């Protein structure tokens, strides 16, 4: 059940965005790749969707590191209640206004408290150029994000795919992608990064879309971040 907004404040409206390149990508991949030709029709009109804002998406990713989905949701709800923000939109200034001990009380480890505060400082100070991201290439954005404590390349790539809806990301550090390539292209045999990259290169310029369908081949429920 959605948490109510505090009195006097309207609840945040979370806009859901679907990539405008999706249909073109499906046609391209179906022509170029035998596995995609088989997978894509299995999932009908389902497609990747982006929701929420950049800071909240990254903060939630940090909170959820190395714990179960259920535990992550519980901690996130306590965290946003502590910040006094909507679960879909947390503001960096509100996080920075809290003492570390207050954030710890929401269930975050000391390390994750440091990570969330560092993320908030990067956003509040302008060290990440959110308004310029649409004009920046993928690697430039990844470079900005991995400079934040607690964000590695995998997290940055997930952010590019799920939040910025970048069409051509190939997250070779993702275990699900590697498993899916093994099952769909190598009859379940172990696959090397070089082999996975070769498969992924054939998906360009829509490697994010193909990756999403590979994830779906392992888990039919929509992949979300």
MODELLER restraints for C-alpha pairs under 7 A, 6 or more apart:
rsr = mdl.restraints
at = mdl.atoms
rsr.add(forms.Gaussian(group=physical.xy_distance, feature=features.Distance(at['CA:5:A'], at['CA:11:A']), mean=5.12, stdev=0.5))
rsr.add(forms.Gaussian(group=physical.xy_distance, feature=features.Distance(at['CA:5:A'], at['CA:86:A']), mean=6.92, stdev=0.5))
rsr.add(forms.Gaussian(group=physical.xy_distance, feature=features.Distance(at['CA:12:A'], at['CA:86:A']), mean=6.87, stdev=0.5))
rsr.add(forms.Gaussian(group=physical.xy_distance, feature=features.Distance(at['CA:14:A'], at['CA:51:A']), mean=6.37, stdev=0.5))
rsr.add(forms.Gaussian(group=physical.xy_distance, feature=features.Distance(at['CA:14:A'], at['CA:52:A']), mean=5.85, stdev=0.5))
rsr.add(forms.Gaussian(group=physical.xy_distance, feature=features.Distance(at['CA:14:A'], at['CA:88:A']), mean=6.90, stdev=0.5))
rsr.add(forms.Gaussian(group=physical.xy_distance, feature=features.Distance(at['CA:15:A'], at['CA:51:A']), mean=5.78, stdev=0.5))
rsr.add(forms.Gaussian(group=physical.xy_distance, feature=features.Distance(at['CA:15:A'], at['CA:52:A']), mean=6.87, stdev=0.5))
rsr.add(forms.Gaussian(group=physical.xy_distance, feature=features.Distance(at['CA:16:A'], at['CA:49:A']), mean=6.33, stdev=0.5))
rsr.add(forms.Gaussian(group=physical.xy_distance, feature=features.Distance(at['CA:16:A'], at['CA:50:A']), mean=5.58, stdev=0.5))
rsr.add(forms.Gaussian(group=physical.xy_distance, feature=features.Distance(at['CA:16:A'], at['CA:51:A']), mean=4.69, stdev=0.5))
rsr.add(forms.Gaussian(group=physical.xy_distance, feature=features.Distance(at['CA:17:A'], at['CA:49:A']), mean=5.46, stdev=0.5))
rsr.add(forms.Gaussian(group=physical.xy_distance, feature=features.Distance(at['CA:17:A'], at['CA:50:A']), mean=5.03, stdev=0.5))
rsr.add(forms.Gaussian(group=physical.xy_distance, feature=features.Distance(at['CA:17:A'], at['CA:51:A']), mean=6.40, stdev=0.5))
rsr.add(forms.Gaussian(group=physical.xy_distance, feature=features.Distance(at['CA:18:A'], at['CA:48:A']), mean=6.22, stdev=0.5))
rsr.add(forms.Gaussian(group=physical.xy_distance, feature=features.Distance(at['CA:18:A'], at['CA:49:A']), mean=4.77, stdev=0.5))
rsr.add(forms.Gaussian(group=physical.xy_distance, feature=features.Distance(at['CA:18:A'], at['CA:50:A']), mean=6.50, stdev=0.5))
rsr.add(forms.Gaussian(group=physical.xy_distance, feature=features.Distance(at['CA:19:A'], at['CA:165:A']), mean=6.33, stdev=0.5))
rsr.add(forms.Gaussian(group=physical.xy_distance, feature=features.Distance(at['CA:25:A'], at['CA:206:A']), mean=5.88, stdev=0.5))
rsr.add(forms.Gaussian(group=physical.xy_distance, feature=features.Distance(at['CA:25:A'], at['CA:209:A']), mean=6.93, stdev=0.5))
rsr.add(forms.Gaussian(group=physical.xy_distance, feature=features.Distance(at['CA:26:A'], at['CA:40:A']), mean=7.00, stdev=0.5))
rsr.add(forms.Gaussian(group=physical.xy_distance, feature=features.Distance(at['CA:29:A'], at['CA:36:A']), mean=5.97, stdev=0.5))
rsr.add(forms.Gaussian(group=physical.xy_distance, feature=features.Distance(at['CA:29:A'], at['CA:37:A']), mean=6.99, stdev=0.5))
rsr.add(forms.Gaussian(group=physical.xy_distance, feature=features.Distance(at['CA:29:A'], at['CA:203:A']), mean=6.39, stdev=0.5))
rsr.add(forms.Gaussian(group=physical.xy_distance, feature=features.Distance(at['CA:30:A'], at['CA:36:A']), mean=5.39, stdev=0.5))
rsr.add(forms.Gaussian(group=physical.xy_distance, feature=features.Distance(at['CA:30:A'], at['CA:37:A']), mean=4.13, stdev=0.5))
rsr.add(forms.Gaussian(group=physical.xy_distance, feature=features.Distance(at['CA:31:A'], at['CA:37:A']), mean=6.99, stdev=0.5))
rsr.add(forms.Gaussian(group=physical.xy_distance, feature=features.Distance(at['CA:35:A'], at['CA:184:A']), mean=6.85, stdev=0.5))
rsr.add(forms.Gaussian(group=physical.xy_distance, feature=features.Distance(at['CA:39:A'], at['CA:213:A']), mean=6.79, stdev=0.5))
rsr.add(forms.Gaussian(group=physical.xy_distance, feature=features.Distance(at['CA:40:A'], at['CA:213:A']), mean=6.79, stdev=0.5))
rsr.add(forms.Gaussian(group=physical.xy_distance, feature=features.Distance(at['CA:49:A'], at['CA:162:A']), mean=6.94, stdev=0.5))
rsr.add(forms.Gaussian(group=physical.xy_distance, feature=features.Distance(at['CA:50:A'], at['CA:162:A']), mean=5.69, stdev=0.5))
rsr.add(forms.Gaussian(group=physical.xy_distance, feature=features.Distance(at['CA:50:A'], at['CA:163:A']), mean=5.10, stdev=0.5))
rsr.add(forms.Gaussian(group=physical.xy_distance, feature=features.Distance(at['CA:51:A'], at['CA:163:A']), mean=6.91, stdev=0.5))
rsr.add(forms.Gaussian(group=physical.xy_distance, feature=features.Distance(at['CA:52:A'], at['CA:88:A']), mean=5.65, stdev=0.5))
rsr.add(forms.Gaussian(group=physical.xy_distance, feature=features.Distance(at['CA:52:A'], at['CA:89:A']), mean=6.50, stdev=0.5))
rsr.add(forms.Gaussian(group=physical.xy_distance, feature=features.Distance(at['CA:53:A'], at['CA:89:A']), mean=6.44, stdev=0.5))
rsr.add(forms.Gaussian(group=physical.xy_distance, feature=features.Distance(at['CA:56:A'], at['CA:88:A']), mean=6.76, stdev=0.5))
rsr.add(forms.Gaussian(group=physical.xy_distance, feature=features.Distance(at['CA:56:A'], at['CA:89:A']), mean=5.64, stdev=0.5))
rsr.add(forms.Gaussian(group=physical.xy_distance, feature=features.Distance(at['CA:56:A'], at['CA:90:A']), mean=5.41, stdev=0.5))
rsr.add(forms.Gaussian(group=physical.xy_distance, feature=features.Distance(at['CA:59:A'], at['CA:116:A']), mean=6.12, stdev=0.5))
rsr.add(forms.Gaussian(group=physical.xy_distance, feature=features.Distance(at['CA:60:A'], at['CA:76:A']), mean=6.80, stdev=0.5))
rsr.add(forms.Gaussian(group=physical.xy_distance, feature=features.Distance(at['CA:62:A'], at['CA:112:A']), mean=6.81, stdev=0.5))
rsr.add(forms.Gaussian(group=physical.xy_distance, feature=features.Distance(at['CA:62:A'], at['CA:150:A']), mean=6.63, stdev=0.5))
rsr.add(forms.Gaussian(group=physical.xy_distance, feature=features.Distance(at['CA:63:A'], at['CA:72:A']), mean=6.49, stdev=0.5))
rsr.add(forms.Gaussian(group=physical.xy_distance, feature=features.Distance(at['CA:63:A'], at['CA:76:A']), mean=6.68, stdev=0.5))
rsr.add(forms.Gaussian(group=physical.xy_distance, feature=features.Distance(at['CA:63:A'], at['CA:108:A']), mean=6.99, stdev=0.5))
rsr.add(forms.Gaussian(group=physical.xy_distance, feature=features.Distance(at['CA:63:A'], at['CA:112:A']), mean=6.69, stdev=0.5))
rsr.add(forms.Gaussian(group=physical.xy_distance, feature=features.Distance(at['CA:64:A'], at['CA:72:A']), mean=4.66, stdev=0.5))
rsr.add(forms.Gaussian(group=physical.xy_distance, feature=features.Distance(at['CA:75:A'], at['CA:106:A']), mean=6.23, stdev=0.5))
rsr.add(forms.Gaussian(group=physical.xy_distance, feature=features.Distance(at['CA:75:A'], at['CA:107:A']), mean=5.70, stdev=0.5))
rsr.add(forms.Gaussian(group=physical.xy_distance, feature=features.Distance(at['CA:77:A'], at['CA:87:A']), mean=6.67, stdev=0.5))
rsr.add(forms.Gaussian(group=physical.xy_distance, feature=features.Distance(at['CA:78:A'], at['CA:106:A']), mean=5.07, stdev=0.5))
rsr.add(forms.Gaussian(group=physical.xy_distance, feature=features.Distance(at['CA:79:A'], at['CA:103:A']), mean=6.75, stdev=0.5))
rsr.add(forms.Gaussian(group=physical.xy_distance, feature=features.Distance(at['CA:79:A'], at['CA:106:A']), mean=5.00, stdev=0.5))
rsr.add(forms.Gaussian(group=physical.xy_distance, feature=features.Distance(at['CA:80:A'], at['CA:86:A']), mean=6.53, stdev=0.5))
rsr.add(forms.Gaussian(group=physical.xy_distance, feature=features.Distance(at['CA:80:A'], at['CA:87:A']), mean=5.62, stdev=0.5))
rsr.add(forms.Gaussian(group=physical.xy_distance, feature=features.Distance(at['CA:82:A'], at['CA:106:A']), mean=6.86, stdev=0.5))
rsr.add(forms.Gaussian(group=physical.xy_distance, feature=features.Distance(at['CA:83:A'], at['CA:94:A']), mean=5.98, stdev=0.5))
rsr.add(forms.Gaussian(group=physical.xy_distance, feature=features.Distance(at['CA:83:A'], at['CA:95:A']), mean=6.08, stdev=0.5))
rsr.add(forms.Gaussian(group=physical.xy_distance, feature=features.Distance(at['CA:92:A'], at['CA:120:A']), mean=4.55, stdev=0.5))
rsr.add(forms.Gaussian(group=physical.xy_distance, feature=features.Distance(at['CA:92:A'], at['CA:123:A']), mean=6.66, stdev=0.5))
rsr.add(forms.Gaussian(group=physical.xy_distance, feature=features.Distance(at['CA:92:A'], at['CA:124:A']), mean=6.15, stdev=0.5))
rsr.add(forms.Gaussian(group=physical.xy_distance, feature=features.Distance(at['CA:93:A'], at['CA:124:A']), mean=6.83, stdev=0.5))
rsr.add(forms.Gaussian(group=physical.xy_distance, feature=features.Distance(at['CA:95:A'], at['CA:117:A']), mean=6.92, stdev=0.5))
rsr.add(forms.Gaussian(group=physical.xy_distance, feature=features.Distance(at['CA:95:A'], at['CA:120:A']), mean=6.72, stdev=0.5))
rsr.add(forms.Gaussian(group=physical.xy_distance, feature=features.Distance(at['CA:96:A'], at['CA:117:A']), mean=6.46, stdev=0.5))
rsr.add(forms.Gaussian(group=physical.xy_distance, feature=features.Distance(at['CA:96:A'], at['CA:120:A']), mean=6.61, stdev=0.5))
rsr.add(forms.Gaussian(group=physical.xy_distance, feature=features.Distance(at['CA:100:A'], at['CA:113:A']), mean=6.43, stdev=0.5))
rsr.add(forms.Gaussian(group=physical.xy_distance, feature=features.Distance(at['CA:103:A'], at['CA:113:A']), mean=6.47, stdev=0.5))
rsr.add(forms.Gaussian(group=physical.xy_distance, feature=features.Distance(at['CA:104:A'], at['CA:110:A']), mean=6.64, stdev=0.5))
rsr.add(forms.Gaussian(group=physical.xy_distance, feature=features.Distance(at['CA:104:A'], at['CA:113:A']), mean=6.64, stdev=0.5))
rsr.add(forms.Gaussian(group=physical.xy_distance, feature=features.Distance(at['CA:115:A'], at['CA:149:A']), mean=5.23, stdev=0.5))
rsr.add(forms.Gaussian(group=physical.xy_distance, feature=features.Distance(at['CA:115:A'], at['CA:150:A']), mean=5.34, stdev=0.5))
rsr.add(forms.Gaussian(group=physical.xy_distance, feature=features.Distance(at['CA:118:A'], at['CA:148:A']), mean=6.49, stdev=0.5))
rsr.add(forms.Gaussian(group=physical.xy_distance, feature=features.Distance(at['CA:118:A'], at['CA:149:A']), mean=6.34, stdev=0.5))
rsr.add(forms.Gaussian(group=physical.xy_distance, feature=features.Distance(at['CA:119:A'], at['CA:148:A']), mean=6.04, stdev=0.5))
rsr.add(forms.Gaussian(group=physical.xy_distance, feature=features.Distance(at['CA:122:A'], at['CA:128:A']), mean=5.98, stdev=0.5))
rsr.add(forms.Gaussian(group=physical.xy_distance, feature=features.Distance(at['CA:128:A'], at['CA:144:A']), mean=6.12, stdev=0.5))
rsr.add(forms.Gaussian(group=physical.xy_distance, feature=features.Distance(at['CA:133:A'], at['CA:141:A']), mean=6.72, stdev=0.5))
rsr.add(forms.Gaussian(group=physical.xy_distance, feature=features.Distance(at['CA:142:A'], at['CA:153:A']), mean=6.75, stdev=0.5))
rsr.add(forms.Gaussian(group=physical.xy_distance, feature=features.Distance(at['CA:142:A'], at['CA:156:A']), mean=5.56, stdev=0.5))
rsr.add(forms.Gaussian(group=physical.xy_distance, feature=features.Distance(at['CA:145:A'], at['CA:151:A']), mean=6.48, stdev=0.5))
rsr.add(forms.Gaussian(group=physical.xy_distance, feature=features.Distance(at['CA:145:A'], at['CA:156:A']), mean=6.15, stdev=0.5))
rsr.add(forms.Gaussian(group=physical.xy_distance, feature=features.Distance(at['CA:146:A'], at['CA:152:A']), mean=5.16, stdev=0.5))
rsr.add(forms.Gaussian(group=physical.xy_distance, feature=features.Distance(at['CA:146:A'], at['CA:153:A']), mean=6.28, stdev=0.5))
rsr.add(forms.Gaussian(group=physical.xy_distance, feature=features.Distance(at['CA:146:A'], at['CA:156:A']), mean=6.93, stdev=0.5))
rsr.add(forms.Gaussian(group=physical.xy_distance, feature=features.Distance(at['CA:154:A'], at['CA:171:A']), mean=6.62, stdev=0.5))
rsr.add(forms.Gaussian(group=physical.xy_distance, feature=features.Distance(at['CA:154:A'], at['CA:173:A']), mean=6.21, stdev=0.5))
rsr.add(forms.Gaussian(group=physical.xy_distance, feature=features.Distance(at['CA:154:A'], at['CA:174:A']), mean=6.95, stdev=0.5))
rsr.add(forms.Gaussian(group=physical.xy_distance, feature=features.Distance(at['CA:157:A'], at['CA:169:A']), mean=6.86, stdev=0.5))
rsr.add(forms.Gaussian(group=physical.xy_distance, feature=features.Distance(at['CA:157:A'], at['CA:171:A']), mean=6.23, stdev=0.5))
rsr.add(forms.Gaussian(group=physical.xy_distance, feature=features.Distance(at['CA:160:A'], at['CA:166:A']), mean=5.50, stdev=0.5))
rsr.add(forms.Gaussian(group=physical.xy_distance, feature=features.Distance(at['CA:161:A'], at['CA:169:A']), mean=6.68, stdev=0.5))
rsr.add(forms.Gaussian(group=physical.xy_distance, feature=features.Distance(at['CA:161:A'], at['CA:208:A']), mean=6.28, stdev=0.5))
rsr.add(forms.Gaussian(group=physical.xy_distance, feature=features.Distance(at['CA:162:A'], at['CA:225:A']), mean=6.07, stdev=0.5))
rsr.add(forms.Gaussian(group=physical.xy_distance, feature=features.Distance(at['CA:167:A'], at['CA:205:A']), mean=6.87, stdev=0.5))
rsr.add(forms.Gaussian(group=physical.xy_distance, feature=features.Distance(at['CA:167:A'], at['CA:206:A']), mean=5.04, stdev=0.5))
rsr.add(forms.Gaussian(group=physical.xy_distance, feature=features.Distance(at['CA:167:A'], at['CA:207:A']), mean=6.40, stdev=0.5))
rsr.add(forms.Gaussian(group=physical.xy_distance, feature=features.Distance(at['CA:167:A'], at['CA:208:A']), mean=5.04, stdev=0.5))
rsr.add(forms.Gaussian(group=physical.xy_distance, feature=features.Distance(at['CA:167:A'], at['CA:209:A']), mean=6.46, stdev=0.5))
rsr.add(forms.Gaussian(group=physical.xy_distance, feature=features.Distance(at['CA:168:A'], at['CA:204:A']), mean=6.31, stdev=0.5))
rsr.add(forms.Gaussian(group=physical.xy_distance, feature=features.Distance(at['CA:168:A'], at['CA:205:A']), mean=5.26, stdev=0.5))
rsr.add(forms.Gaussian(group=physical.xy_distance, feature=features.Distance(at['CA:168:A'], at['CA:206:A']), mean=4.68, stdev=0.5))
rsr.add(forms.Gaussian(group=physical.xy_distance, feature=features.Distance(at['CA:168:A'], at['CA:207:A']), mean=4.41, stdev=0.5))
rsr.add(forms.Gaussian(group=physical.xy_distance, feature=features.Distance(at['CA:168:A'], at['CA:208:A']), mean=4.94, stdev=0.5))
rsr.add(forms.Gaussian(group=physical.xy_distance, feature=features.Distance(at['CA:169:A'], at['CA:207:A']), mean=5.51, stdev=0.5))
rsr.add(forms.Gaussian(group=physical.xy_distance, feature=features.Distance(at['CA:169:A'], at['CA:208:A']), mean=4.83, stdev=0.5))
rsr.add(forms.Gaussian(group=physical.xy_distance, feature=features.Distance(at['CA:170:A'], at['CA:200:A']), mean=6.69, stdev=0.5))
rsr.add(forms.Gaussian(group=physical.xy_distance, feature=features.Distance(at['CA:170:A'], at['CA:207:A']), mean=5.71, stdev=0.5))
rsr.add(forms.Gaussian(group=physical.xy_distance, feature=features.Distance(at['CA:170:A'], at['CA:208:A']), mean=6.19, stdev=0.5))
rsr.add(forms.Gaussian(group=physical.xy_distance, feature=features.Distance(at['CA:172:A'], at['CA:178:A']), mean=6.97, stdev=0.5))
rsr.add(forms.Gaussian(group=physical.xy_distance, feature=features.Distance(at['CA:172:A'], at['CA:193:A']), mean=6.73, stdev=0.5))
rsr.add(forms.Gaussian(group=physical.xy_distance, feature=features.Distance(at['CA:176:A'], at['CA:215:A']), mean=6.32, stdev=0.5))
rsr.add(forms.Gaussian(group=physical.xy_distance, feature=features.Distance(at['CA:177:A'], at['CA:211:A']), mean=6.50, stdev=0.5))
rsr.add(forms.Gaussian(group=physical.xy_distance, feature=features.Distance(at['CA:177:A'], at['CA:214:A']), mean=6.42, stdev=0.5))
rsr.add(forms.Gaussian(group=physical.xy_distance, feature=features.Distance(at['CA:177:A'], at['CA:215:A']), mean=6.31, stdev=0.5))
rsr.add(forms.Gaussian(group=physical.xy_distance, feature=features.Distance(at['CA:178:A'], at['CA:191:A']), mean=7.00, stdev=0.5))
rsr.add(forms.Gaussian(group=physical.xy_distance, feature=features.Distance(at['CA:178:A'], at['CA:196:A']), mean=6.85, stdev=0.5))
rsr.add(forms.Gaussian(group=physical.xy_distance, feature=features.Distance(at['CA:180:A'], at['CA:214:A']), mean=5.49, stdev=0.5))
rsr.add(forms.Gaussian(group=physical.xy_distance, feature=features.Distance(at['CA:180:A'], at['CA:215:A']), mean=6.63, stdev=0.5))
rsr.add(forms.Gaussian(group=physical.xy_distance, feature=features.Distance(at['CA:180:A'], at['CA:218:A']), mean=6.51, stdev=0.5))
rsr.add(forms.Gaussian(group=physical.xy_distance, feature=features.Distance(at['CA:181:A'], at['CA:196:A']), mean=6.70, stdev=0.5))
rsr.add(forms.Gaussian(group=physical.xy_distance, feature=features.Distance(at['CA:182:A'], at['CA:188:A']), mean=4.86, stdev=0.5))
rsr.add(forms.Gaussian(group=physical.xy_distance, feature=features.Distance(at['CA:182:A'], at['CA:189:A']), mean=5.79, stdev=0.5))
rsr.add(forms.Gaussian(group=physical.xy_distance, feature=features.Distance(at['CA:182:A'], at['CA:190:A']), mean=6.05, stdev=0.5))
rsr.add(forms.Gaussian(group=physical.xy_distance, feature=features.Distance(at['CA:182:A'], at['CA:191:A']), mean=5.64, stdev=0.5))
rsr.add(forms.Gaussian(group=physical.xy_distance, feature=features.Distance(at['CA:200:A'], at['CA:207:A']), mean=6.23, stdev=0.5))
rsr.add(forms.Gaussian(group=physical.xy_distance, feature=features.Distance(at['CA:203:A'], at['CA:210:A']), mean=6.58, stdev=0.5))
rsr.add(forms.Gaussian(group=physical.xy_distance, feature=features.Distance(at['CA:216:A'], at['CA:222:A']), mean=6.78, stdev=0.5))
rsr.add(forms.Gaussian(group=physical.xy_distance, feature=features.Distance(at['CA:216:A'], at['CA:223:A']), mean=6.97, stdev=0.5))
